[in-house]
Amino acid sequence: MVFQQRAKSSSVRPFPVVMAELYKTEGFSGWYRGITASLARESIYSSLRFGLYEPFRDGFGSVIDKESNLQRILSRMAAGCSAGGLAAVVACPTELLKVRAQGYVGKPPSFPKLIVEVAGSPVKLRNFYEGVSTTVVRFADKSYDF
């Protein structure tokens, strides 16, 4: 997949061709580059998003007119966006680690070494929140249901 993004030509190669080329150049483990960070990110983000939705929904639902369908829909959208946005803020460090690990040409460093690399020297917590606003907007808008 990274190969498709770095391809010089404008043609899109079929998925099986990309996977075969990845296997030839990096082996079986190339298919799983960044899997540790991906699993960490997904478990944190999804758990928080699902867990926070109901309290937000109930909180927004308590201040609306129960008979208004529009207010009910808008309160659920607000609850979903709030739950997704807050989960995205908390999961942002793992999202950043996932993107960094998957962006390496060749084998990325181990997960603990990747954490140290992102943290910097001296350690700066804000390094883990690069792009947090984009991450929040991207995840907040797809976190609501009707």
Contacts in CASP RR format, 6 or more apart in sequence:
PFRMAT RR
TARGET T0000
AUTHOR 0000-0000-0000
METHOD contacts of the structure
MODEL  1
MVFQQRAKSSSVRPFPVVMAELYKTEGFSGWYRGITASLARESIYSSLRF
GLYEPFRDGFGSVIDKESNLQRILSRMAAGCSAGGLAAVVACPTELLKVR
AQGYVGKPPSFPKLIVEVAGSPVKLRNFYEGVSTTVVRFADKSYDF
1 18 0 8 1.000
2 102 0 8 1.000
2 103 0 8 1.000
2 105 0 8 1.000
3 13 0 8 1.000
3 18 0 8 1.000
3 21 0 8 1.000
3 22 0 8 1.000
4 12 0 8 1.000
4 13 0 8 1.000
4 18 0 8 1.000
7 13 0 8 1.000
19 31 0 8 1.000
22 30 0 8 1.000
22 31 0 8 1.000
23 30 0 8 1.000
23 31 0 8 1.000
26 33 0 8 1.000
26 106 0 8 1.000
26 107 0 8 1.000
29 107 0 8 1.000
30 107 0 8 1.000
33 101 0 8 1.000
33 102 0 8 1.000
33 103 0 8 1.000
33 104 0 8 1.000
33 106 0 8 1.000
33 107 0 8 1.000
33 108 0 8 1.000
34 98 0 8 1.000
34 101 0 8 1.000
34 102 0 8 1.000
34 108 0 8 1.000
36 101 0 8 1.000
36 111 0 8 1.000
37 94 0 8 1.000
37 97 0 8 1.000
37 98 0 8 1.000
37 100 0 8 1.000
37 101 0 8 1.000
37 102 0 8 1.000
37 111 0 8 1.000
37 114 0 8 1.000
38 98 0 8 1.000
38 102 0 8 1.000
40 94 0 8 1.000
40 97 0 8 1.000
40 98 0 8 1.000
41 91 0 8 1.000
41 94 0 8 1.000
41 95 0 8 1.000
41 97 0 8 1.000
41 98 0 8 1.000
44 87 0 8 1.000
44 90 0 8 1.000
44 91 0 8 1.000
44 94 0 8 1.000
45 84 0 8 1.000
45 87 0 8 1.000
45 88 0 8 1.000
45 90 0 8 1.000
45 91 0 8 1.000
45 94 0 8 1.000
45 95 0 8 1.000
45 139 0 8 1.000
46 87 0 8 1.000
48 83 0 8 1.000
48 84 0 8 1.000
48 86 0 8 1.000
48 87 0 8 1.000
48 90 0 8 1.000
48 91 0 8 1.000
49 80 0 8 1.000
49 83 0 8 1.000
49 84 0 8 1.000
49 87 0 8 1.000
49 139 0 8 1.000
49 143 0 8 1.000
50 83 0 8 1.000
51 83 0 8 1.000
52 82 0 8 1.000
52 83 0 8 1.000
52 84 0 8 1.000
52 86 0 8 1.000
52 87 0 8 1.000
53 79 0 8 1.000
53 80 0 8 1.000
53 83 0 8 1.000
53 84 0 8 1.000
53 143 0 8 1.000
56 78 0 8 1.000
56 79 0 8 1.000
56 80 0 8 1.000
56 82 0 8 1.000
56 83 0 8 1.000
57 75 0 8 1.000
57 76 0 8 1.000
57 79 0 8 1.000
57 80 0 8 1.000
59 79 0 8 1.000
60 75 0 8 1.000
60 76 0 8 1.000
60 78 0 8 1.000
60 79 0 8 1.000
60 82 0 8 1.000
61 72 0 8 1.000
61 75 0 8 1.000
61 79 0 8 1.000
63 75 0 8 1.000
64 71 0 8 1.000
64 72 0 8 1.000
64 74 0 8 1.000
64 75 0 8 1.000
65 71 0 8 1.000
66 72 0 8 1.000
73 146 0 8 1.000
76 144 0 8 1.000
76 145 0 8 1.000
76 146 0 8 1.000
77 144 0 8 1.000
78 144 0 8 1.000
79 144 0 8 1.000
80 140 0 8 1.000
80 143 0 8 1.000
80 144 0 8 1.000
80 145 0 8 1.000
81 140 0 8 1.000
81 141 0 8 1.000
81 143 0 8 1.000
81 144 0 8 1.000
82 140 0 8 1.000
83 143 0 8 1.000
84 136 0 8 1.000
84 139 0 8 1.000
84 140 0 8 1.000
84 143 0 8 1.000
85 136 0 8 1.000
85 139 0 8 1.000
85 140 0 8 1.000
85 143 0 8 1.000
87 139 0 8 1.000
87 143 0 8 1.000
88 95 0 8 1.000
88 132 0 8 1.000
88 135 0 8 1.000
88 136 0 8 1.000
88 138 0 8 1.000
88 139 0 8 1.000
88 140 0 8 1.000
89 132 0 8 1.000
89 135 0 8 1.000
89 136 0 8 1.000
91 135 0 8 1.000
92 128 0 8 1.000
92 129 0 8 1.000
92 131 0 8 1.000
92 132 0 8 1.000
92 135 0 8 1.000
92 136 0 8 1.000
93 118 0 8 1.000
93 128 0 8 1.000
93 129 0 8 1.000
95 135 0 8 1.000
96 118 0 8 1.000
96 128 0 8 1.000
96 129 0 8 1.000
96 130 0 8 1.000
96 131 0 8 1.000
97 111 0 8 1.000
97 114 0 8 1.000
97 115 0 8 1.000
97 118 0 8 1.000
97 128 0 8 1.000
100 108 0 8 1.000
100 114 0 8 1.000
100 117 0 8 1.000
100 118 0 8 1.000
101 108 0 8 1.000
101 111 0 8 1.000
101 114 0 8 1.000
102 108 0 8 1.000
108 114 0 8 1.000
109 117 0 8 1.000
118 127 0 8 1.000
118 128 0 8 1.000
119 125 0 8 1.000
119 127 0 8 1.000
119 128 0 8 1.000
120 127 0 8 1.000
END
